[in-house]
């Protein structure tokens, strides 16, 4: 039986990198068909997951339909993230589909993913993990990855890898990599386990 998650942590929140919408169309074309988590997760690279429980609070917003409550990242959490990333400048990396990575969870369970070509994501994660040391549920070595989908065999994973490579190549017209300027980190949250994650906070990285 899996260990019970500490009360201060939640699988309903994450600290993550979200790629710009300008490069996600080939990713989403494939995820829509092959990723069982498509409806719940945006394309993302988790930096810390699970993250702190209830990281946002309601904030009144005005609209022509009347006042509504919009979730906003709690100030003390934002300040901690700002502290962790203030000396880390924005950076350019690429998501490579040549070839994509594959996690094997067993003979009939594979996950195909794209990984950044730079180790800067690892440095960023280490700084955030040091600040949020209480977020210690996942003790595996950090492997930055953006999941594309699941497959039930090695052959299926290979076909899925070929599919995402072809889609990325068709999108870029040059090479099967997606260039990405990483300039901020995001806190995302969902209300229930079957709801979709949405952004409740975006924190810019430090300046050069």
C-alpha positions as a Markdown table, in Angstrom:
| # | Residue | x | y | z |
|---|---|---|---|---|
| 1 | Unk | 0.0 | 0.0 | 0.0 |
| 2 | Unk | 1.3 | 3.5 | -0.9 |
| 3 | Unk | 2.2 | 5.7 | 2.0 |
| 4 | Unk | -0.4 | 8.3 | 3.0 |
| 5 | Unk | 0.5 | 11.7 | 1.7 |
| 6 | Unk | 1.4 | 14.2 | 4.5 |
| 7 | Unk | -1.5 | 16.6 | 5.3 |
| 8 | Unk | 0.4 | 19.7 | 4.1 |
| 9 | Unk | 0.9 | 18.3 | 0.6 |
| 10 | Unk | -1.6 | 17.7 | -2.2 |
| 11 | Unk | -1.8 | 15.9 | -5.5 |
| 12 | Unk | -4.2 | 18.8 | -6.5 |
| 13 | Unk | -1.3 | 21.3 | -6.8 |
| 14 | Unk | 2.0 | 21.4 | -8.6 |
| 15 | Unk | 4.9 | 23.7 | -9.2 |
| 16 | Unk | 5.7 | 23.4 | -12.9 |
| 17 | Unk | 7.0 | 24.7 | -16.2 |
| 18 | Unk | 4.4 | 25.3 | -18.9 |
| 19 | Unk | 5.6 | 25.7 | -22.5 |
| 20 | Unk | 4.4 | 28.7 | -24.4 |
| 21 | Unk | 1.3 | 28.2 | -26.5 |
| 22 | Unk | 3.3 | 29.0 | -29.6 |
| 23 | Unk | 5.0 | 25.6 | -29.5 |
| 24 | Unk | 2.3 | 23.3 | -28.0 |
| 25 | Unk | 0.2 | 22.6 | -31.1 |
| 26 | Unk | 2.1 | 19.4 | -32.2 |
| 27 | Unk | 2.3 | 18.3 | -28.6 |
| 28 | Unk | -1.5 | 18.7 | -28.0 |
| 29 | Unk | -2.3 | 16.9 | -31.3 |
| 30 | Unk | -0.6 | 13.8 | -30.1 |
| 31 | Unk | -1.6 | 14.1 | -26.4 |
| 32 | Unk | -5.3 | 14.4 | -27.4 |
| 33 | Unk | -5.2 | 10.9 | -28.8 |
| 34 | Unk | -2.6 | 9.2 | -26.6 |
| 35 | Unk | -2.5 | 10.8 | -23.2 |
| 36 | Unk | -5.1 | 9.6 | -20.7 |
| 37 | Unk | -4.4 | 12.7 | -18.6 |
| 38 | Unk | -5.1 | 15.1 | -21.5 |
| 39 | Unk | -8.3 | 16.5 | -20.0 |
| 40 | Unk | -6.8 | 17.1 | -16.5 |
| 41 | Unk | -3.3 | 18.4 | -17.2 |
| 42 | Unk | -2.0 | 21.0 | -19.6 |
| 43 | Unk | 1.3 | 20.3 | -21.3 |
| 44 | Unk | 3.8 | 20.7 | -18.5 |
| 45 | Unk | 7.1 | 19.7 | -16.8 |
| 46 | Unk | 6.6 | 19.2 | -13.1 |
| 47 | Unk | 9.2 | 20.7 | -10.9 |
| 48 | Unk | 7.6 | 19.7 | -7.6 |
| 49 | Unk | 4.6 | 17.4 | -7.4 |
| 50 | Unk | 2.8 | 16.9 | -5.1 |
| 51 | Unk | 3.0 | 20.5 | -4.0 |
| 52 | Unk | 1.6 | 22.4 | -1.0 |
| 53 | Unk | -2.0 | 21.9 | -0.2 |
| 54 | Unk | -4.4 | 24.8 | -1.0 |
| 55 | Unk | -1.7 | 27.2 | -2.4 |
| 56 | Unk | -4.3 | 29.7 | -3.6 |
| 57 | Unk | -7.0 | 31.9 | -2.0 |
| 58 | Unk | -10.0 | 33.6 | -3.5 |
| 59 | Unk | -9.6 | 37.1 | -4.8 |
| 60 | Unk | -12.6 | 39.2 | -5.9 |
| 61 | Unk | -12.6 | 40.4 | -9.5 |
| 62 | Unk | -14.9 | 42.8 | -11.2 |
| 63 | Unk | -16.7 | 41.9 | -14.4 |
| 64 | Unk | -19.7 | 43.3 | -16.2 |
| 65 | Unk | -21.6 | 40.3 | -14.9 |
| 66 | Unk | -20.9 | 41.2 | -11.3 |
| 67 | Unk | -18.1 | 40.3 | -8.9 |
| 68 | Unk | -16.5 | 36.9 | -9.1 |
| 69 | Unk | -13.9 | 35.1 | -7.1 |
| 70 | Unk | -10.7 | 34.2 | -8.9 |
| 71 | Unk | -8.0 | 32.0 | -7.3 |
| 72 | Unk | -4.7 | 33.8 | -6.6 |
| 73 | Unk | -1.5 | 32.4 | -5.2 |
| 74 | Unk | -1.0 | 33.0 | -1.5 |
| 75 | Unk | 1.5 | 35.8 | -1.0 |
| 76 | Unk | 3.8 | 33.9 | 1.3 |
| 77 | Unk | 4.2 | 31.1 | -1.2 |
| 78 | Unk | 4.9 | 33.5 | -4.0 |
| 79 | Unk | 7.5 | 35.2 | -1.9 |
| 80 | Unk | 9.2 | 31.9 | -1.3 |
| 81 | Unk | 9.3 | 31.0 | -5.0 |
| 82 | Unk | 10.6 | 34.5 | -5.8 |
| 83 | Unk | 13.4 | 34.0 | -3.3 |
| 84 | Unk | 14.3 | 30.6 | -4.8 |
| 85 | Unk | 14.5 | 31.8 | -8.4 |
| 86 | Unk | 15.8 | 35.4 | -8.0 |
| 87 | Unk | 19.4 | 34.4 | -9.0 |
| 88 | Unk | 18.3 | 32.0 | -11.8 |
| 89 | Unk | 18.0 | 33.9 | -15.1 |
| 90 | Unk | 15.6 | 32.9 | -17.9 |
| 91 | Unk | 17.1 | 30.5 | -20.3 |
| 92 | Unk | 16.5 | 28.9 | -23.7 |
| 93 | Unk | 16.1 | 25.2 | -24.1 |
| 94 | Unk | 14.6 | 22.8 | -26.6 |
| 95 | Unk | 12.2 | 19.9 | -26.2 |
| 96 | Unk | 13.7 | 17.1 | -28.3 |
| 97 | Unk | 11.7 | 14.5 | -30.2 |
| 98 | Unk | 14.8 | 13.0 | -31.7 |
| 99 | Unk | 14.3 | 10.6 | -30.1 |
| 100 | Unk | 11.7 | 11.1 | -27.4 |
| 101 | Unk | 12.3 | 9.5 | -24.0 |
| 102 | Unk | 10.4 | 6.4 | -22.7 |
| 103 | Unk | 9.7 | 5.5 | -19.1 |
| 104 | Unk | 9.0 | 1.8 | -18.5 |
| 105 | Unk | 6.6 | 1.1 | -15.6 |
| 106 | Unk | 6.4 | -2.6 | -16.5 |
| 107 | Unk | 6.1 | -4.9 | -19.5 |
| 108 | Unk | 2.8 | -3.4 | -20.5 |
| 109 | Unk | 3.0 | 0.2 | -19.3 |
| 110 | Unk | 5.2 | 2.8 | -21.0 |
| 111 | Unk | 5.2 | 6.6 | -21.0 |
| 112 | Unk | 6.6 | 8.5 | -23.9 |
| 113 | Unk | 8.0 | 12.0 | -23.2 |
| 114 | Unk | 9.9 | 15.0 | -24.5 |
| 115 | Unk | 12.8 | 16.2 | -22.4 |
| 116 | Unk | 14.7 | 19.6 | -22.4 |
| 117 | Unk | 18.1 | 19.6 | -24.0 |
| 118 | Unk | 19.6 | 21.9 | -21.3 |
| 119 | Unk | 20.4 | 21.0 | -17.7 |
| 120 | Unk | 19.1 | 24.4 | -16.6 |
| 121 | Unk | 15.7 | 22.9 | -15.7 |
| 122 | Unk | 17.5 | 20.6 | -13.2 |
| 123 | Unk | 19.3 | 23.6 | -11.6 |
| 124 | Unk | 16.0 | 25.4 | -11.3 |
| 125 | Unk | 14.3 | 22.4 | -9.8 |
| 126 | Unk | 17.1 | 22.0 | -7.3 |
| 127 | Unk | 16.8 | 25.6 | -6.1 |
| 128 | Unk | 13.0 | 25.3 | -5.7 |
| 129 | Unk | 13.4 | 21.9 | -3.9 |
| 130 | Unk | 15.8 | 23.4 | -1.5 |
| 131 | Unk | 13.4 | 26.2 | -0.6 |
| 132 | Unk | 10.4 | 23.8 | -0.4 |
| 133 | Unk | 12.2 | 21.0 | 1.4 |
| 134 | Unk | 8.9 | 20.0 | 3.1 |
| 135 | Unk | 7.6 | 18.9 | -0.3 |
| 136 | Unk | 9.4 | 15.6 | 0.0 |
| 137 | Unk | 6.9 | 13.0 | -1.1 |
| 138 | Unk | 8.7 | 12.2 | -4.4 |
| 139 | Unk | 12.2 | 11.0 | -3.6 |
| 140 | Unk | 13.1 | 9.9 | -7.1 |
| 141 | Unk | 15.9 | 11.6 | -9.0 |
| 142 | Unk | 14.6 | 14.5 | -10.9 |
| 143 | Unk | 14.1 | 13.8 | -14.6 |
| 144 | Unk | 12.5 | 16.8 | -16.4 |
| 145 | Unk | 10.0 | 15.5 | -18.9 |
| 146 | Unk | 6.8 | 16.5 | -20.7 |
| 147 | Unk | 4.6 | 13.5 | -21.1 |
| 148 | Unk | 3.2 | 12.8 | -24.5 |
| 149 | Unk | 1.2 | 9.7 | -23.9 |
| 150 | Unk | 1.1 | 6.1 | -22.8 |
| 151 | Unk | 1.7 | 2.8 | -24.6 |
| 152 | Unk | 1.1 | -0.9 | -23.7 |
| 153 | Unk | 4.3 | -2.3 | -25.3 |
| 154 | Unk | 7.8 | -1.4 | -26.5 |
| 155 | Unk | 6.5 | -1.4 | -30.1 |
| 156 | Unk | 3.6 | 0.9 | -29.1 |
| 157 | Unk | 6.0 | 3.3 | -27.5 |
| 158 | Unk | 8.2 | 3.3 | -30.6 |
| 159 | Unk | 5.2 | 4.1 | -32.8 |
| 160 | Unk | 4.1 | 6.9 | -30.5 |
| 161 | Unk | 7.6 | 8.2 | -30.5 |
| 162 | Unk | 7.6 | 8.2 | -34.3 |
| 163 | Unk | 4.3 | 10.0 | -34.3 |
| 164 | Unk | 5.4 | 12.9 | -32.0 |
| 165 | Unk | 8.7 | 13.2 | -34.0 |
| 166 | Unk | 6.7 | 13.5 | -37.2 |
| 167 | Unk | 4.3 | 16.1 | -35.8 |
| 168 | Unk | 7.2 | 18.2 | -34.4 |
| 169 | Unk | 9.1 | 18.0 | -37.6 |
| 170 | Unk | 6.0 | 19.0 | -39.6 |
| 171 | Unk | 5.5 | 21.9 | -37.3 |
| 172 | Unk | 9.1 | 23.3 | -37.3 |
| 173 | Unk | 9.9 | 22.3 | -40.9 |
| 174 | Unk | 13.6 | 22.1 | -40.0 |
| 175 | Unk | 14.3 | 19.6 | -37.1 |
| 176 | Unk | 12.3 | 17.6 | -34.6 |
| 177 | Unk | 13.0 | 20.0 | -31.6 |
| 178 | Unk | 10.8 | 22.7 | -30.1 |
| 179 | Unk | 12.7 | 25.8 | -29.0 |
| 180 | Unk | 11.5 | 27.2 | -25.7 |
| 181 | Unk | 12.4 | 30.3 | -23.8 |
| 182 | Unk | 11.8 | 29.5 | -20.1 |
| 183 | Unk | 11.2 | 32.7 | -18.3 |
| 184 | Unk | 8.8 | 31.8 | -15.4 |
| 185 | Unk | 7.5 | 29.0 | -13.2 |
| 186 | Unk | 3.8 | 28.3 | -12.6 |
| 187 | Unk | 1.8 | 27.1 | -9.7 |
| 188 | Unk | -1.2 | 25.1 | -11.0 |
| 189 | Unk | -4.1 | 23.8 | -9.0 |
| 190 | Unk | -7.3 | 21.8 | -9.4 |
| 191 | Unk | -10.4 | 21.8 | -7.2 |
| 192 | Unk | -11.1 | 18.0 | -7.5 |
| 193 | Unk | -9.1 | 15.0 | -8.7 |
| 194 | Unk | -11.0 | 14.9 | -11.9 |
| 195 | Unk | -10.9 | 18.6 | -12.6 |
| 196 | Unk | -8.4 | 20.3 | -14.9 |
| 197 | Unk | -5.4 | 22.1 | -13.5 |
| 198 | Unk | -5.4 | 25.9 | -13.9 |
| 199 | Unk | -2.8 | 28.5 | -13.3 |
| 200 | Unk | -3.1 | 30.3 | -9.9 |
| 201 | Unk | 0.4 | 31.9 | -10.0 |
| 202 | Unk | 3.2 | 32.8 | -12.4 |
| 203 | Unk | 6.6 | 33.9 | -11.1 |
| 204 | Unk | 9.2 | 35.3 | -13.4 |
| 205 | Unk | 12.8 | 34.0 | -13.2 |
| 206 | Unk | 15.6 | 36.3 | -12.2 |
| 207 | Unk | 17.3 | 38.7 | -14.6 |
| 208 | Unk | 20.6 | 38.1 | -16.2 |
